Amino acid sequence: MARILFVEDEEEVLKTVQIYFKRQGFDVYGARSGRDALDLAQRFPPDVAVLDVMLQEGPEGIDGMDGFEICRRLRDERKFRGPVIFLTARTSEQDKLLGFELGADDYVTKPFSLRELEARVTAALRRAGGARSVYRFGTVEVDLDNYVIRHPGSEERLSNREQELLRFLIEHRGQVLPRELLLTSIWQYNPNVTTRTVDTHILNVRKKLGDDAQNPRFIETMHGVGYRFVADEG
């Protein structure tokens, strides 16, 4: 169970995020100030930190730390080496460059959806080495590290995007994933990519899995919304 440290000064936002991620199976700690964040990181070392950039004055008074400063202190004082994701309403290139220089792994712009934030957290943890790579569904083996789907007596190679898409679907199995979320998570809102591209890649992955869109064993189409991975391991 991955542990997340959330730093967000808006109480209702922090409460909502904590409830959502606990329901998704994460161990969650929340702070509204830099001082509290550093204390929690010392007592409960997180696997990933999600930091609001612009922290306002809280009930205990401002402590002079914004998200950038908390990130710096986590890296320098707490020797935190896990992923850092910034939550921010700022979109300037200068702010983002500063964040990346301090050791950020990703940015999520406010307002954000909880599903998008979960996708970014999951991706960050995967890049940090905490994700599985081999799954077995009946006679089908999915080996994501080697970009291959194995069937009895044959195998299918996956492209980079197909591998990323299939990994995301498997890691969120049972959940309905809107096409827009898949665009955000896999293609990072590339202006040259549309939901049509998502559909094409889903079709290719289905073929390589040996799936039937009319009677799906792996990927179910949720008409007008997106897709859901429905296969169970075993």
N, C-alpha and C positions, 0 to 999 in steps of 0.2 A: 504494500500500500504506500504510494508516494505521498510525501509530506509537502504541503504548500504553505508558504508564508505570504499572506496578502497584507499589503499596506495601503490603506485607503481611509481618508479623513472623513468622508461622508458616511455616517453611521448606517443609514438604510441601505446604501450600496454595499457596504462591507457585510452587513448581515445577510443580504440576499445572495451575495457571492458565496459566503461561507455555507449557507444552507444548501445551495445547489451543488457545490463540489463535494460536500459530505455525502449527499445522496448518490453521487457518482462513484463513491468508494474511496475518496481521498481523505487523508489525515490533514485537517485544515487548522491553521492558526492565523488570527487576524490582529492587526495593530493599526492605530490611528495616528501614531506619531513615530518619528525616527527613533526616539529613545526606547519606546516599547518594542519596536521592530528589532533593534539590536539585542535587547534583552531576550526576546523570544528566540532569536537565532542562536543565542548562546546556550539557552536551556534546551531547545528543541531544534537541532540543526535541520534545516529544510532541504528537500531535493530540488525545489525550484522556488524562486521568489518572484512575486508579481507586485510591482511597485507603482503607485500613483506618482506621477512626476510633480504635480502642483498640490502640495499639502497646505491647507489653510490652518488658521489658529483653532485649536481644539479646546475642550473644556479644561485641560490642564495647562493651557498656554503653549505658545509656539516654542519649539526648541531649536529653531534655526536650521532644520534639515528638510530639504525637499527630496524627491525620489532619487535625483542624481547623487546627492550627498550620501543618502542611505546606501546606494549601490557601492559607492566608493568605500564606505566604511565596512560594509559586508565583505568586500574583497580584501581590504587591507587589514582590518582589525579582527574579523571573524574567520578569515581565510576561507571564505565561501567560494567554491569553485563550480557550483551548479548553475543552471540556466537562470537568467534574469530577464523578465518581460516587463516592459514599461507600459502603463496605462496613461494615456495623455490626450488632451484636447489640442495640444500643439502639433502642428504638422510641418513646421519649417525644417528644411534640410539641415540647418545649423544645429537645431535641437537634437535631431536624430543622430547626427555625426558625433555630438558630444556624448550621447548615450552609448553609442557603440564603442567609443574610445574608452569609456568607463567599464566596459565589459558586458553591455547588454546583448541579448541574443535575439530579441524580437520587440516589436512595437505593436500595440493594439490601440487604435484611435477611439476615443469616446465620441458619441455613445456606441456601445458595443453590445452584441448579443452574447448570452451565456454560452451558447453552443459554439460560437466562434472562439471565445476565450478558452473553452475547454479544448477545442481543436489545437489552438496555439500551444497550450500547456502540454498536451499529449505529444505534439510534434517536438517540442523542446526536450522533453524527457527522452523521447526516442533518439534524438540526436546525441543526447548525453550517454546513451548506451543502456537505457533501462527497458528496452522493448524486446519482445520475443521476435523470432524470425521464421520459425518453422511451425506450420499448423497442418493437422490431418483431419480431413472430413471424409469419413468412409474410405474409399479407395483413392481419393485425391489428396496429394500432398502439395502444399503451397510452401515453397522455400523462397522467402523474400530477399534474403541476403544474396542468393545466387540468381535471382530474377527468373525463376522457373516454376512451372506447375507440372507436377509429375502424375501421370496416369499409368495404370498397369501396361507396361510394354511401350510407352511413349511419353514424350514430354513437350511442353510448350514454353517458349521463351517469352518473357515480358519486357516491354520497353520501360524506360525510366518512369514515364508518366503512368503507365499501367501498373507498375509496381507500387508507386506512391498511392495511387487511387485504391488499389486492392488492399494495401496495408491499412489505409484510413477506414475503409469499409469494415474490415475484420476487427480492428481495434474498437469500433463503435457498433459492433454487431447488435442487432435488435432495435437499434435506434433509427428513426426516419431521418435521413440526411437530405435536406433541400439542395437542389442544384446550386443555388447561390452560395451555400456553405462550402460545397465541394470546390467551387471556383475560388473562393477565398483561401481555402486551406491548401489546395494542390497547385493552382495557377497564380495565386497571389494577385488576383484581379488584373491580370494582364489585359490591356485594352483590346488586344487582338483575339482574345478568347471569349467565346460565348457559351451559353448553356448547351448549345448544339454540340460543341466540342466534348462536353461532359458525356452527353448521350452516346457519341461515337466511341469514346473510350470505354464506356460501360459495355457497349455491344461487343467490342473486341475482347474485353476481359471475360464476358460471358462465354464467348466462343471457346476461349482457351480453357475455361473451367469445364466446358462441356455442359453448360447450363441451357435451360429452355425458358425463354421469356414468358411463354404461356403457362408453364407449370414449373416455376422456379424452385430449384433446390438450394441455390446460393444467393442470388441477388433478385430481390422483389422490387418491381416498379410501383411506386406510389403515385398514381396518375395526378398530374398537375402540381406535384410537390417535388419528388426526388426519388431516392432509392433506399433500400434497407437490406443489409446482409443478414440472412436468416438461417444459415447452416450451423449445425452444432458439431462440435468436435467429437471424434470417436470412430 
